Amino acid sequence: MTSSVSIDADGKAKIKEIVSEILEIDPEEMTDTSLFKEDHDADSLGAIEILSALERTFSVEIDQAELTRMVNLEGVIAVVAEAQAAK
């Protein structure tokens, strides 16, 4: 499904802030394509926390199946954009 909603710069910054806080990563160390698990030693519990925080922050519902796509910032932004488009 292609998203008709795109996340603006503020939304992307908020997502990066949430992810870096939960994974305890310096935001400057994280790129759009750096992998949370491989590059930043994130665990699966962190992914669940990120999903939950994104749902609260953006008032969306994200299926846990989407966790497989949420491996980097790019993937998280795409998942949030699709969740916003679906609501």
N, C-alpha and C positions, 0 to 999 in steps of 0.2 A: 504494500500500500504506500503510495507516495503522499507525502505530507503537503497540505496546502497552507499550513501554518508554519512560519519560520520563527525561530527564537531570535529576538533582537540582542544587541550587544550587552544590554543590562542583564537579560535572562541568561546569556552564556556566562557572564561574569559571576552571576549568582550560582549557577550550576557548578562552575569551577571552584567557587568558594566552599560550597557544600561538600563536594568530593574531596577537596584537599583537607578540609577540616576532619572529616570522618576517617580518611585514610592516613591522616597525620603526615601529609606531604606538603612541602613548601610549594605554593602555587607556581613559583618561577621554575621549579623543576619539572612541572607537568606540561606536556605539549598536548595538542589535540589528538595525536595518534600514539602517545606513549601508553603502553599497556599497564593497567593497574596491577595485575598479578605479577607479570614477568618483570616489569621495570621498577615497580614500586612496592613489591612484596605484600600486596593486599590479599586479604583472605575472603572467603565467601560470606562471612558474617558482615564484613564491611559493605559488600555489594547489597545485602538486604537492608542495611542501615541507610545506604544511599537511596535505594528505591523508596523506602519509607519517607525519608526527608524530602525527596522530590515530590512525592504525592502530597505531602502537607504544604510545601512551599508553593507549588503550582496548582493546587486544587484539582489534581487529575488522578485517575486510576491507572496503574501500570500493572499489567499481568506479570507474574513472576517468571513466566517463560521468556520474557524480554531480557532477563538477566544475562542470557547467553550473548546478547548483542551489546551489553553494557560493559565492554572490556576496556574502553578508553573514552576520553571526553567526547570525541566525535560521535560514538555510538550512543552515549547517554543523551546528548543533545538531540539526536535523531529520534530516540525513543520518547523523550519529553514532547517534542514537536508533534509526533504522531498521536500521543495521548491527548494533547490539547486540541488537535484537529478532530478527534473522535468525540470530544465531549459536547 
